[in-house]
Amino acid sequence: VNVVRLKNKAQQPIRAVKLEFLSASSRNEILEAGEISIMHIKYKVVEFFAQANVLICSNCYGIGHFRKNCNQKNEATCKTCSEKCSNLKEHRCSGIQKCVHCGGPHVSNDAKCNVIQQYRTVLTRNLLSKITPTNTENVIPNQCFNNLPHTGLTTTNELSYANVVKGTTSNSNELLMKKIDSILTKVEEESNSTRQSIEELKKEMKNHYEETKQQVAELEEKVMVMEKKFYDFSVRTGEIIQNICTTLMEPQNSQGQQWKTYWQEQIKVMADSRSSIAKSSKNHQNGPTN
């Protein structure tokens, strides 16, 4: 087996590879299975069809025939300037490139010519439309080209070229439409899946937002309660300190004969205030949380 890394038009390697088999039976088995296993990984396998080779006459540089079948017997066409002459050896070329097909600034057999590329596309479609799964085992590309109508397929004969274009069967169009429908279906499925995921994400974010909002409101309420408790405790503490200071400055006026009872009452007020603050903090800590 020979493995060939395929390249795109920019000559950059792509993920697809071409496998060349020496055994026809092994090749057919893999094509029938539609997949191949390498290192415990399955890869999809499809049959490889190379682009059709365009026949270009070396005498007139027309498309679709060889030099021996050329109708231009007494003249030859210059590949560079596209001028016709009876003897190319005596021809004095201007050196200005002019394609005989499209008139572009390139030689007449340049594969990048738009006319040649269009003709190659037509031949490739015609070839693919004639190849069926039942006769692909022993099909040779050259034999397929021999079955195509090559007589008179030149750029100077517009009718024959048009016939080649029209010769592409409706099977290729049907295959193309099926492929487009398949792609559109996959795109629609992916779009629906993405839209559903976005909606689910929105709902989840909304639920989290409501939960967070509720938790923030509860925390704000607890903070307000704690602030009020702290304020009350501060007021009570201030009153007690004020009473203590007054008592220390004028013990006889503030306490009188009941000084012991007076201080017992002040100590009890301080203890009750402290117990109330501690109990409130404990209730907030043990309260329900979301």
GUMISE-658252 format. One line per 8 residues: number of its first residue (from 0); their letters; for each residue x, y, z of C-alpha. Coordinates in steps of 0.5 Angstrom, whole numbers, plus 500, padded with zeros to 3 digits. Layout:
<atoms>
NUM = a = X/Y/Z ~ ...
</atoms>
This chain:
<atoms>
0 = vnvvrlkn = 500/500/500 ~ 503/507/498 ~ 500/513/502 ~ 500/520/499 ~ 498/526/502 ~ 493/530/498 ~ 494/538/497 ~ 490/544/496
8 = kaqqpira = 490/549/490 ~ 495/553/494 ~ 499/546/495 ~ 498/546/502 ~ 497/539/505 ~ 490/537/507 ~ 487/532/512 ~ 485/527/507
16 = vkleflsa = 490/522/504 ~ 490/517/498 ~ 492/510/499 ~ 494/506/493 ~ 494/499/493 ~ 497/493/489 ~ 492/488/491 ~ 485/490/487
24 = ssrneile = 482/485/492 ~ 484/489/498 ~ 482/495/495 ~ 475/493/493 ~ 474/490/500 ~ 476/496/504 ~ 471/500/499 ~ 465/496/500
32 = ageisimh = 466/496/508 ~ 467/504/507 ~ 472/505/513 ~ 479/503/515 ~ 481/501/522 ~ 488/504/524 ~ 491/504/531 ~ 484/502/533
40 = ikykvvef = 481/508/530 ~ 476/508/524 ~ 477/512/518 ~ 472/514/513 ~ 474/511/506 ~ 471/513/499 ~ 473/512/492 ~ 478/517/489
48 = faqanvli = 477/520/482 ~ 483/524/479 ~ 481/530/474 ~ 481/528/467 ~ 487/530/463 ~ 485/534/457 ~ 488/532/450 ~ 491/538/447
56 = csncygig = 493/538/439 ~ 501/540/438 ~ 499/542/431 ~ 493/547/432 ~ 493/547/440 ~ 485/545/439 ~ 482/541/445 ~ 480/534/444
64 = hfrkncnq = 484/531/439 ~ 491/529/438 ~ 496/531/432 ~ 495/526/428 ~ 487/527/428 ~ 488/534/427 ~ 484/538/421 ~ 489/543/420
72 = kneatckt = 494/539/415 ~ 497/545/411 ~ 498/550/417 ~ 501/550/424 ~ 500/554/430 ~ 505/558/434 ~ 504/556/441 ~ 506/563/444
80 = csekcsnl = 503/568/439 ~ 498/564/436 ~ 499/566/429 ~ 498/560/423 ~ 504/559/419 ~ 506/554/414 ~ 513/552/417 ~ 514/553/424
88 = kehrcsgi = 521/553/423 ~ 521/559/419 ~ 516/563/423 ~ 519/569/427 ~ 515/569/433 ~ 513/576/436 ~ 514/573/443 ~ 508/576/446
96 = qkcvhcgg = 504/571/449 ~ 497/570/446 ~ 492/564/448 ~ 489/561/442 ~ 483/559/446 ~ 482/565/450 ~ 487/571/448 ~ 490/571/455
104 = phvsndak = 497/573/456 ~ 499/566/456 ~ 501/560/452 ~ 496/556/448 ~ 497/549/452 ~ 497/553/459 ~ 493/548/464 ~ 491/555/467
112 = cnviqqyr = 487/557/461 ~ 480/558/463 ~ 477/555/457 ~ 482/549/458 ~ 479/549/466 ~ 472/549/464 ~ 473/543/459 ~ 477/539/464
120 = tvltrnll = 471/540/469 ~ 466/538/463 ~ 470/532/462 ~ 471/530/469 ~ 463/531/470 ~ 462/526/464 ~ 467/521/467 ~ 463/521/474
128 = skitptnt = 456/520/471 ~ 458/514/467 ~ 462/510/472 ~ 457/506/476 ~ 458/502/482 ~ 458/495/478 ~ 463/497/473 ~ 468/501/477
136 = envipnqc = 472/495/479 ~ 476/494/472 ~ 475/501/470 ~ 481/505/467 ~ 481/512/466 ~ 484/512/459 ~ 479/507/457 ~ 473/512/460
144 = fnnlphtg = 477/518/456 ~ 477/513/450 ~ 469/512/450 ~ 468/520/450 ~ 467/523/443 ~ 473/526/441 ~ 472/527/434 ~ 472/535/432
152 = ltttnels = 472/537/440 ~ 476/543/438 ~ 475/551/441 ~ 474/553/434 ~ 468/548/433 ~ 463/552/438 ~ 457/546/436 ~ 462/540/438
160 = yanvvkgt = 464/544/444 ~ 457/546/446 ~ 455/538/445 ~ 460/536/450 ~ 457/541/455 ~ 450/539/454 ~ 453/531/454 ~ 453/532/462
168 = tsnsnell = 448/527/464 ~ 442/529/469 ~ 445/524/474 ~ 451/529/476 ~ 446/534/477 ~ 442/529/481 ~ 448/528/485 ~ 449/535/486
176 = mkkidsil = 442/537/488 ~ 442/531/493 ~ 449/533/496 ~ 447/540/497 ~ 440/538/500 ~ 444/533/505 ~ 449/539/507 ~ 443/544/508
184 = tkveeesn = 440/539/512 ~ 446/538/517 ~ 446/546/517 ~ 439/546/519 ~ 440/541/525 ~ 446/544/527 ~ 443/551/527 ~ 437/548/531
192 = strqsiee = 442/544/536 ~ 445/551/537 ~ 439/555/538 ~ 436/550/543 ~ 443/550/547 ~ 443/558/547 ~ 436/557/550 ~ 438/552/555
200 = lkkemknh = 443/557/557 ~ 439/563/558 ~ 434/559/562 ~ 440/557/567 ~ 443/564/567 ~ 436/567/569 ~ 435/561/575 ~ 442/563/577
208 = yeetkqqv = 440/570/577 ~ 434/570/581 ~ 437/565/586 ~ 443/570/587 ~ 438/576/587 ~ 434/572/593 ~ 441/571/597 ~ 443/578/596
216 = aeleekvm = 436/580/599 ~ 436/576/605 ~ 444/578/606 ~ 442/585/606 ~ 436/584/611 ~ 440/580/616 ~ 445/586/615 ~ 440/591/617
224 = vmekkfyd = 438/587/623 ~ 445/587/626 ~ 446/594/625 ~ 439/595/629 ~ 442/591/634 ~ 448/594/634 ~ 445/601/635 ~ 441/599/640
232 = fsvrtgei = 447/596/644 ~ 451/602/643 ~ 445/606/646 ~ 444/602/652 ~ 452/602/653 ~ 452/609/653 ~ 447/610/658 ~ 450/605/663
240 = iqnicttl = 457/609/662 ~ 453/616/663 ~ 450/613/669 ~ 457/610/672 ~ 460/617/671 ~ 455/621/674 ~ 455/616/680 ~ 463/617/681
248 = mepqnsqg = 462/624/681 ~ 456/625/686 ~ 456/618/689 ~ 451/621/695 ~ 446/624/690 ~ 446/619/685 ~ 446/613/690 ~ 444/615/696
256 = qqwktywq = 443/609/701 ~ 442/604/696 ~ 448/604/693 ~ 449/597/693 ~ 442/595/690 ~ 443/601/685 ~ 450/597/682 ~ 447/591/682
264 = eqikvmad = 441/593/677 ~ 446/597/673 ~ 450/590/672 ~ 444/586/671 ~ 442/591/665 ~ 449/590/662 ~ 449/583/662 ~ 442/583/659
272 = srssiaks = 444/587/653 ~ 450/583/652 ~ 446/576/652 ~ 441/579/647 ~ 446/581/642 ~ 450/574/643 ~ 443/571/642 ~ 441/575/636
280 = sknhqngp = 448/573/632 ~ 447/566/634 ~ 440/566/631 ~ 443/569/624 ~ 449/564/624 ~ 444/558/625 ~ 439/561/620 ~ 437/557/613
288 = tn = 441/559/607 ~ 440/558/600
</atoms>
